[in-house]
């Protein structure tokens, strides 16, 4: 509440008293802050005046006597007088100026009875409220002097109500004294400040929303996350053909045994951050990582025709190429090798859970892709006949080599294949061919593997970059 508000309230109280003193009532007799009411136009209306006969027989508590002039306390005069109204006016003004109850700061006196005793006693230094104004207060010093004059110990030493009003007018000389205009100006300033603050808060909200959206889109596919944000139900969705990728780090348990837990976390973080950057270049969704295991899929939730096998194959080749330069920070001589398994087939996907929702894949295609990884060889990309069909016939442009018939747990005997690389224009395997091992060594491993599988594949052996 600024000084203008306080001044307007005090001015209205004084105007009400002047009117009352000029009527047959002659005085209010019961003026307190509780008898000053504010209407819908921010104007003060005085209440609880008159009824002198009834008030003469009324018994007041000590709390209600805090506004009563000392001469009326001594004479037990319950009716009042114009001079008594001026004293009560001063006490009310002290409440308005300090925004505290009467005598709130007075000498640590706790009870109203003690206050009334000191006021009634009439000491050499009259017992009155003490002004403790906050630093930087905009209260006019002339108002403090007027209040002190109005609660003078001697009734005749107090100004009459006309004198009070004259002094009040002088305090606002040269300034607009219309409270409604002041309120409107304040509302305009407040609206301007509020609008600016709303804009700032809106910008902050949008920034936080962007951050939360980025985090949500990392946890769930964008299409799924957008449906969750919109409050739409998420039913499991079936996909006719997708390509699923599984990989794990070869001999990870042995590698982890030579590292501290913190070094293991840092290693996986660097490796998967590298892979995550590669995934961004392909139409592939990273489903999850479990320890050193990495699960990706293409063809869902965004359907991409028959291109899902190509996207996974190209990503797998890129993973293998990136490992040529990847080094373990605390074991620089150690090379990381991957075992990758890929399968193409139907799949069902949906969100599971409420508190930590996860986008999960279900179906035999997931199990088969996992078996391809677990039955694969280090540094090789192990694919099923279905994936090979897509890469060599439906899409074309890829070189594969038959591994032969392999007993796959839960699937029986299957002929599986190695993805060797991309074909060049002369039908040779391109320089994008994969493997972190030299080709001659890779060929030897293929042939050893083929002997075990009872079939010797024909492996192309171009030079690698």
C-alpha positions, 0 to 999 in steps of 0.5 A: 500500500503506497502513500497515496492510498494511505493518504486517501483513507485518512482523508476520507475518515477526516471528511466523515468526521467533519460531516458528523461534527457538523450535524446534530450528532456532534461527534462519533464517539466510537471511532476505531479502525473496525468502524472504518469500512471500504466500499466498492469505490475504495471510499471510506464509510464510517459506521457504529455512531449514534445510539448514545443511550444504548452505548451509555450502558454498554461495557467495553473490553480493554481491547476496544478502549485502545482508541479512547481518549485519556480524559474519557478513560479517567471520567468513565465517559462512554459517550465521547466528544469531538476532541475524543474523536480527534484522539481516536482519529490519531490512533487510527492514522497510526495504524494506517501509517505503520500497518500494525495494530495500535500500540504494536511497538510500544515498550513491549507492553503485552496486555491491553489492560496495561496499555489502558492503565498507562494512557489513563495515568497521564504520565509526564511523557504521555503513553502513545504508540511509537512509529517504526517506519520501514526504511525508504518509507514514502510517508509524509513527515507532516503526517507524523506531526499531525498525528502527534498533535491529534493525540495531545494529552490536553483536549484543547491542544488538539486541532479541530477536524477542520484544521485537520482537513486543511493540513491534509489538503496541504500535504497533497498540494499540486498532486491529483487527489482522486483515488480512482485515477490513482488506482487506474494508473496503478492498474495500467502499470501493473498490467504492463509489468504483468504482461512483460512478466508473463512473456518472460515466464512463457519463454521460460516455460517454452524452453523447459518444454523443449528440454522435456520434449528432447528428453521424451523423444530420446526415451520414446519414438516421436510419434508415440511421444506426441500421442502420449502428450496429446493424451491419446491411448496407445494400442499395440501396433503390428508391423508386417516387416521390420528389420531388427538389429542386436549387437554385443561387445565381444569378451566384454566380461573379460574386458570389464574385469580389467576395469573399475566400475567407473571405467566400464561406465565411461567406456560404454558411454563413449562407445554408445555415444559414438553409435548414437551419432551414427544412428542419426544418419539412418532411419533407425530407432534405438530401442534400448541398451542393456549392459553391452547389448544394443538393440535397434530396429528399422521399419517401425514406428515409421514405416519405410517400405522395404528400406528397413533392411538397407537402413539396418545393413548400412548402419551395421557396416558403419558401426564396424567401420567406426570400430577401426579407430575406436580405442579404450581410453584406459587400455589404448592397446585394446580393440573393441569388437562387435558381434552383430545379428540381424533378422527381418520379419513381422513384429508387434510394438507398444508402450509398456508401463506407466511410471517409466514407460518403455517402447518394447518389441514383441514377436518371434522376429525379436527372438530370431535376431537375438539368436543371430547375434548370440550364434554369430562370430566376432567382427561379423554381421550374422543375418538370416535368409529373410534379411539376405533376400531383402539385401540381395534381391528386393533391394540389391547391391549387397554382398553376402556369404553363406555360413551354411546350416547352423543349429539355432536354439529354439529354431532348429537348423537354419542356413544363415549368412554373413553380410560382407559389404556393399557391391561396387559397380564391377560387382566386387565387394566395395571398400565399405566392406566390414570387419575389424580383422584383416581380410585374409584372417577373416577368410581363414575364420570363415573357412574354419567356421565352415568346416564346423558347419559342414559347408565351405562358403565362397568368400570374396577377398578384395583389398580393404582400406 
